[in-house]
Amino acid sequence: MGYVRCRLSFVCLLLMLIPVDCGLGPVALASSRSLHPPAAPMYHHLARCRGSTRAHVRITALTTADLMVDRRVHWGSHVPIRIRRWAYLIVPDSTAAGIDPYLVAGVMRVESNGDPLAWNLDSDAHGLMQVLHASWEPAINLRVGISLLAALQRQFSNRDLVLAGYNAGPGAVQQYGGVPPFPETRNYVVLVEYWRDRFAGLKLPPARIIRYHAALAALRAFHRRVCGGG
């Protein structure tokens, strides 16, 4: 979210990138020899409902050594390959910033599903952590996103409020004295918390799983109501 994202933009990106409860297969990264073809935006109904696509830009490609790091940092089967392949960036940067790496992985899962070329057309949020107007380079984008989470953690010292601040901005959290009453923000907190705990290998009770699916359904309904379409 990168703080000051238009709230509707996140819904468009989420509905495009994240299926209900299944991981997607890995995607190839663009290098000096190849580029991602851009995907068609999902929605065009309103000026602020253009949805998301994938940027047609060159970024540094992953190496075999990068992909092997997850074995050394003990990220197992609970973290899907789309996210785990960024372990060589997530774990050291999160540790240095004093942020839970699994929380960063949860944010990435909801923000981009591990796609470094994810691009929100409404807000111009870029990359793995969907930082506003940021570099597409995975290492830079992730570092900026982690620094934002670290600043929010110092400010609020509460995980729900940190996530709410990442989605809606710290000003909104302060204004409402907690998680703002925005449907998107409240559902965003539910989704990221769910993925954080799953990635950490926690056994989730049925109520948590039901709440996760309800949050996804609520976001879809919100988007249909605001933007029209399916």
C-alpha positions in Angstrom: 0.0 0.0 0.0 2.8 2.4 0.7 0.8 4.6 3.1 -1.4 6.9 1.0 -2.9 4.5 -1.5 -6.5 5.2 -2.7 -8.3 2.5 -0.8 -10.2 1.2 -3.8 -7.0 0.6 -5.7 -6.0 -2.2 -3.3 -9.2 -4.1 -4.0 -8.6 -4.1 -7.7 -5.1 -5.4 -7.3 -6.1 -8.0 -4.7 -8.9 -9.4 -6.8 -6.6 -9.7 -9.8 -3.6 -11.2 -8.1 -4.9 -13.5 -5.3 -7.2 -16.5 -5.8 -9.4 -17.5 -2.9 -6.9 -19.9 -1.1 -4.5 -21.3 -3.5 -1.0 -20.4 -4.5 -0.1 -19.6 -8.1 2.9 -21.2 -9.9 6.1 -19.2 -10.2 6.4 -16.6 -12.9 9.6 -15.9 -14.8 11.3 -12.6 -14.1 12.2 -10.1 -16.7 15.9 -9.7 -17.5 18.0 -8.0 -20.1 16.9 -10.8 -22.5 13.2 -11.1 -21.7 10.2 -9.0 -20.7 6.8 -9.8 -19.2 3.9 -9.1 -21.5 1.5 -6.8 -19.8 -1.8 -8.3 -18.7 -5.1 -6.6 -19.5 -6.5 -4.4 -16.7 -9.5 -5.9 -15.0 -11.9 -3.0 -14.7 -12.6 0.2 -16.6 -16.0 1.2 -15.3 -14.9 4.2 -13.3 -11.9 6.5 -13.4 -10.6 5.0 -10.2 -11.5 1.4 -11.0 -8.9 0.7 -13.7 -7.4 -2.2 -11.7 -4.0 -3.6 -12.1 -1.6 -4.9 -14.7 2.0 -6.0 -14.9 4.7 -3.5 -15.8 6.7 -3.9 -19.0 10.0 -3.0 -17.5 13.4 -4.7 -17.1 14.4 -5.8 -13.6 17.3 -7.8 -12.1 16.6 -11.6 -12.6 16.8 -14.1 -9.8 19.9 -16.3 -9.7 20.2 -20.0 -8.7 22.0 -18.8 -5.6 19.2 -16.5 -4.6 16.6 -19.3 -4.9 18.7 -21.6 -2.7 18.7 -19.2 0.3 15.3 -20.4 1.6 17.0 -23.7 2.6 19.4 -21.7 4.8 16.8 -19.6 6.4 14.5 -22.5 7.1 11.5 -21.4 5.2 9.7 -24.6 4.5 6.5 -25.8 2.8 4.3 -23.3 4.7 5.7 -20.5 2.5 4.8 -20.9 -1.2 7.5 -20.6 -3.8 6.2 -17.3 -5.2 7.0 -15.8 -1.8 9.8 -18.0 -0.6 11.9 -17.1 -3.6 12.3 -13.7 -2.1 13.6 -15.1 1.2 17.2 -13.9 0.4 15.8 -10.4 0.6 13.0 -10.7 3.1 14.8 -12.4 5.9 18.0 -10.3 6.2 16.2 -7.0 5.6 13.4 -7.8 8.0 15.8 -9.0 10.7 17.8 -5.8 10.3 14.7 -3.6 10.6 13.3 -5.6 13.6 10.3 -6.8 11.6 8.8 -10.3 11.6 9.8 -11.8 8.3 6.6 -13.8 8.1 4.6 -10.6 8.5 6.5 -9.1 5.6 5.8 -12.3 3.6 2.1 -11.9 4.5 2.0 -8.3 3.3 3.8 -9.4 0.1 1.3 -12.2 -0.4 -1.7 -9.8 -0.3 0.0 -6.9 -2.0 1.5 -8.6 -5.1 1.5 -12.4 -4.6 5.2 -12.2 -5.1 5.1 -10.6 -8.5 7.8 -7.9 -8.8 6.1 -6.4 -11.8 2.6 -5.9 -10.2 1.4 -2.4 -11.0 -1.7 -0.7 -9.6 -2.9 1.7 -12.3 -5.0 3.8 -10.0 -2.4 4.6 -7.4 0.8 3.9 -9.3 1.9 1.5 -6.6 4.7 -0.7 -7.8 6.3 -4.0 -7.2 6.5 -6.7 -4.5 5.4 -4.4 -1.6 3.2 -2.1 -3.8 5.0 1.1 -2.8 3.7 4.3 -4.3 5.8 5.5 -7.3 8.7 3.2 -6.2 11.5 1.4 -8.0 10.6 -1.9 -9.6 13.8 -3.4 -8.5 12.9 -6.2 -6.1 15.6 -5.4 -3.6 14.9 -1.7 -3.5 11.1 -2.1 -3.5 11.2 -4.6 -0.7 13.6 -2.5 1.4 11.3 0.5 1.1 8.3 -1.5 2.1 10.0 -3.0 5.1 11.2 0.4 6.2 7.6 1.6 6.1 6.5 -1.3 8.2 9.3 -0.7 10.6 8.3 3.0 11.0 4.7 2.0 11.6 5.8 -0.6 14.2 7.8 2.0 16.1 4.7 4.3 16.0 2.0 1.9 16.9 3.6 -1.2 18.5 0.5 -3.3 17.5 0.4 -5.6 14.5 -3.2 -4.8 13.5 -2.5 -1.0 13.6 0.8 -1.5 11.7 -1.1 -3.3 8.9 -3.9 -0.7 9.0 -1.4 2.0 8.7 0.3 0.3 5.7 -3.1 0.1 4.0 -4.8 3.4 4.9 -1.9 5.5 6.2 -0.9 6.3 9.8 -3.0 9.5 9.8 -6.1 7.4 9.4 -5.1 5.1 12.3 -4.5 8.1 14.5 -7.7 9.8 13.5 -9.9 6.9 14.4 -7.8 5.7 17.3 -7.4 2.2 15.9 -8.1 0.3 12.7 -10.1 2.7 10.5 -13.7 1.8 9.7 -12.9 1.4 6.0 -14.1 -2.0 4.7 -11.0 -2.5 2.6 -8.6 -1.7 5.5 -10.4 -4.0 8.0 -10.4 -6.9 5.5 -6.8 -6.2 4.6 -5.7 -6.7 8.2 -7.6 -10.0 8.3 -6.0 -11.2 5.1 -2.4 -10.4 6.0 -2.8 -11.8 9.5 -4.1 -15.0 8.1 -1.2 -15.4 5.7 1.4 -14.4 8.3 0.2 -17.1 10.6 -0.1 -19.7 7.9 3.5 -19.0 6.7 4.7 -19.3 10.3 3.2 -22.8 10.4 0.5 -22.1 12.9 -2.5 -24.3 13.1 -5.4 -22.0 12.3 -8.8 -22.8 13.8 -11.8 -23.1 11.5 -13.0 -19.7 12.7 -9.9 -18.0 11.3 -10.3 -19.7 7.9 -14.0 -18.7 7.8 -13.1 -15.1 8.6 -10.5 -15.1 5.9 -12.9 -16.3 3.2 -15.5 -13.8 4.5 -13.0 -11.0 4.1 -12.3 -12.0 0.5 -16.0 -12.1 -0.2 -16.5 -8.7 1.4 -13.8 -7.2 -0.8 -15.4 -8.6 -3.9 -18.8 -7.3 -3.0 -17.3 -3.9 -2.2 -15.6 -3.7 -5.6 -18.8 -4.7 -7.4 -20.7 -2.1 -5.5 -18.3 0.7 -6.2 -17.0 -0.2 -9.7 -19.8 -2.4 -11.1 -19.1 -5.5 -13.0 -18.3 -9.0 -11.7 
